[in-house]
Amino acid sequence: MTTSPIHAYLTDLHARHALNASGNVADYIPELAYANPEWFGICIATRDGVVYEAGDTRQPFTIQSASKPLTYGLALADCGEDAVLRKVGVEPSGDAFNAISLQPQTGAPLNPLINAGAIATCGLVRGESADEKLGRILETFGRYAGRELDVDERVYASESATGHRNRAIGWMLRGFGILSDEPTATLETYFHQCAIRVTCRDLAIMGATLANGGVNPVTGERAIDAAYVDHVLSVMATCGMYDFSGEWLYQTGLPAKSGVGGGILAVQPARLGIGVFSPRLDEHGNSARGIAVCRELAADLGLHLFDVSGRPAPAIRMATTRRSVASSRRRPPEAADHLRAFGSRLRLYHAQGSLVFASVEPLIRDIMERAESADCFILNLKSVESLDGATARLLAQTHSTLEPLGKSLLFSEASTWWESLIAAGAPRSAFFADDDFALEYGENGLLERRFPGRTWDTPATLAECALFAGFDADALATLDRMLEHRNYGPGQTMIAAGHSSNELFVILRGSAMVSIPTRNGVTRLAAFAPGMSFGEIAFIDRAPRTANVTAIDAVACRVLTHEMLSRLEREASLLKIRLLENVALGMTSLIRQADAELAALR
Amino acid sequence: MTTSPIHAYLTDLHARHALNASGNVADYIPELAYANPEWFGICIATRDGVVYEAGDTRQPFTIQSASKPLTYGLALADCGEDAVLRKVGVEPSGDAFNAISLQPQTGAPLNPLINAGAIATCGLVRGESADEKLGRILETFGRYAGRELDVDERVYASESATGHRNRAIGWMLRGFGILSDEPTATLETYFHQCAIRVTCRDLAIMGATLANGGVNPVTGERAIDAAYVDHVLSVMATCGMYDFSGEWLYQTGLPAKSGVGGGILAVQPARLGIGVFSPRLDEHGNSARGIAVCRELAADLGLHLFDVSGRPAPAIRMATTRRSVASSRRRPPEAADHLRAFGSRLRLYHAQGSLVFASVEPLIRDIMERAESADCFILNLKSVESLDGATARLLAQTHSTLEPLGKSLLFSEASTWWESLIAAGAPRSAFFADDDFALEYGENGLLERRFPGRTWDTPATLAECALFAGFDADALATLDRMLEHRNYGPGQTMIAAGHSSNELFVILRGSAMVSIPTRNGVTRLAAFAPGMSFGEIAFIDRAPRTANVTAIDAVACRVLTHEMLSRLEREASLLKIRLLENVALGMTSLIRQADAELAALR
């Protein structure tokens, strides 16, 4: 396969930054000094689980401080937000990575991404023993990475042997009561956690998991409850890069966390995860190449959180009225005329994407502004990717605001959003399987306002059928003798898709429905009442039937075949001419309706 | 008009929080103590300039520290990023609002939102005199607010008379050389800036201006260059709420800035501006009701920056192939058969919304994956709201990656995005006015591969016309005598929209085009070659013509009228029957094509 321009871009980026040899490999943990300073990987993982890689993206190294936000998320899930906030703050300290930075009165570390805060966070992870805690941390990290992870025992041993300052922090936290037991076990958990082995690719997928609301996009497994993702990203945004955090966010706009192993885990929220790995560190303790690569990535690819030059796609991908889009129920002429004239009182919206306050506000505004001039609003939710609580409440409230005015807001194809809308107070009667049924309901409402109590499905005589318009009594009598009289029971098949096409139907009593099977059952393409005919397209071009037609109730109909047309041609050619003219006339209205709908959808 | 549920929500929110009487009106500036502690306004302004208000949203008060990010933006525009960063950092200090917080070596204030940083920022605003500087600040703030603003002279005088600590900061900055002149004038600018009178509504619109990339959404005027908006929002995110900034971002996820006058200006980037005003302050110096309201707003309306439960609408709103969507050029049978069989080699994508790396990546991936199985990719940009540099470069690179493989990426309806795509290297020949012309180009490519050098517009005989299919030589001769022979020159009108419909055309030589006038010229609805007929729909249903038909080149045609049909009915009814059958047959293919297109667009 040809190389994607995205992969070509990453390869080029990697080649250029490989020349940067600034910084030094960490050596305050002796074992880290064995890293090859030339290791260098760049990896991007998308929110839907596609991974782009360049360089040493599969080389294992220890996660170090990049572990901190992940463990913080685990502590939030274990203890709840309030308990965690009592023990660890969320204020940036402006201090270096090993500063102690405790809140003077309470002794709570200022934030969970400095060592003191990370050790306190380890103390909050649930588990009877240090082993159990480490097991839960490994399992969680593994869910983020999408594979089983392990600890680099040599780095752990080195880290534990030289972690004097961290032991001092542990005892201070014990003194303030931030740690409730002797710190020894918690410190072991902390040292182990820092020595978990990951790859650059793992970091990118971990980032993509956060970008994706906590679900690993490659495995589909949840690593963290969605409710805590915003908290984890917040501390990464304000405290992720030590005393370089403010400048980092200013320049790249990416919540991120670095580790002295040389890794950087960065997130474009709702979009991407980024992993960069290169062991040489700058004076802040961040990977020197990593910082430079992320800066360039953010600028080249426009990843800055606050790059507001973009404008989200509108939540409404289409807004139209019954003038352009009708239900598939064919209406008798008088009803059709009324619906045509008052079509703008029935409005149809197709929503898409994430429905959040700012994106749904224009829709609600539009509906409220038209609450006088329209009677029925249909909101199709088929292309909606998510619908948050605020949106559900506002939509349900819009429904209940309209109801006393005799207006309705209907939901079509609500699928899984059904539940939150119902929970927010929308009545079950407002939901329809698809636009077609919602439109039909709205059309019936318009007709009921104009013709109260009128029924539209009374049996028709041959003379009332559009196909026989302009025929005199003799002609009708001739036809009635020739046409086949046929009856169907409710649900019975009148036309089967794939079969040949020698019949054109005219309904005199009952109604029938054209449908095609779909994943969720059937989709109705048309519904016919007495006086209407169907089956003419395949009848004329003799291609096999493309849809099924079934009787909705007891149907009495007349059937015209090609043999009868041939007989007419020989015995009463004028009748055949009238018939063909009426068939063609019926087709022109199908074409005009389709053209109007196409114009609305384009 | 009925009250919108959004307005109802704000009114209720206001009523509930009006009961909160915690905190105290600021009195360290004596004049501020005269504020009515019960004043309380909440205002939301959308990115498209719609404003929702509750309470005292038109009550003037002084902007105080909420001025700081706006002046910072002005300094960035005046001096450039590098010069500003040399004088003022962007690290959160973790300190209170009046802490001095200078970088120990350079004396640079840690960030522009503490007093020291804001005074240094005032020193960077261009202007020969304090008056000129203040004038430029007032003008800039006025553009953010969308109205002329002024200074509350009593508050200014009070602020200047008691600003001892700020004078001390000014002299320290002078000592470090951060201010290059005596601080007196700069301090006057600073005191004036803090005393600018705004309303809660102004703050919301200022926020919406930042959300909207620097353009005031109500007036359409630009207040700050788009390139600096991300920097202003970054410092608001990390440093906006004094030593409460980390917790604020954690809880609300809204870049914001408070002032001791009681105002809070908050931003949901790319979405909303929020203003809250209530003079009672909490212990951090932030409006007590303001903090509580913003917290509830963020939770109720799902405004948190890092709420990644939402998923942006996909950049591709439709992807289809020539199987469903064809150019309006009607093809002779052999060409039509080939295009039908190989239709999947011609792909059409409709993009929408903001094209940024993460949204355009799936499109590029799809194209590259299909680079073997398809020949031509058309990308329609009509519904694109913005297209950033990264996207332009990637699309241009995708074009040049495909070219050596003999494949093409075409752009249709590129409108203003044309320029950046050309600048990124896309050739002019890749742009088409609309899908129709791009599809025609792609179809011609498919035909050229299969039938190299073949021309399709050679003159036709009557026998070759679809309308006369199945007619024998005698019948054709009869018709040719009856039909009107007519010629048109290039560009000449053959059918005029709105006119009556007594003619059906058959082309024997040359080609013709159906079009409707649109805002930007005309849209082509169909193009016909020799052997084809047109005008049949209005001819049959006798409604007025809905489009114009013009000759593209020299056209020779035959014209059928209703009078001729009546004559045929009397003199050769079998011919009329054949004609009607052929007309109906032509219509069935129009209906089938429209149904396929409707299915693709839905």
Interface residues (C-beta under 8 A of the other chain):
Chain A: M1 T2 T3 S4 P5 I6 A8 Y9 T46 R47 D48 V50 G89 V90 E91 P92 S93 G94 L110 N111 L210 A211 N212 G213 A226 V229 D230 H231 L233 S234 V235 A237 T238 C239 D243 F244 S245 G246 E247 L249 Y250 G253 P255 Q268 P269 A270 R271 L272 D300 L301 G302 L303 H304 L305 F306 D307 V308 S309 G310 R311 P312 A313 P314 A315 R317 Q352 G353 S354 V356 F357 A358 E361 P362 I364 R365 M368 E369 A371 E372 S383 E385 S386 D388 G389 A390 T391 R393 L394 Q397 T398 T401 L402 L405 I537 I540 D541 E569 S573 L574 K576 I577 L580 E581 V583 A584 L585 M587 T588 S589 L590 I591 R592 A594 D595 E597 L598 L601 R602
Chain B: M1 T2 T3 S4 P5 I6 A8 Y9 T46 R47 D48 V50 G89 V90 E91 P92 S93 G94 L110 N111 L210 A211 N212 G213 A226 V229 D230 H231 L233 S234 V235 A237 T238 C239 D243 F244 S245 G246 E247 L249 Y250 G253 P255 Q268 P269 A270 R271 L272 D300 L301 G302 L303 H304 L305 F306 D307 V308 S309 G310 R311 P312 A313 P314 A315 R317 Q352 G353 S354 V356 F357 A358 E361 P362 I364 R365 M368 E369 A371 E372 S383 E385 S386 D388 G389 A390 T391 R393 L394 Q397 T398 T401 L402 L405 I537 I540 D541 E569 S573 L574 K576 I577 L580 E581 V583 A584 L585 M587 T588 S589 L590 I591 R592 A594 D595 E597 L598 L601 R602
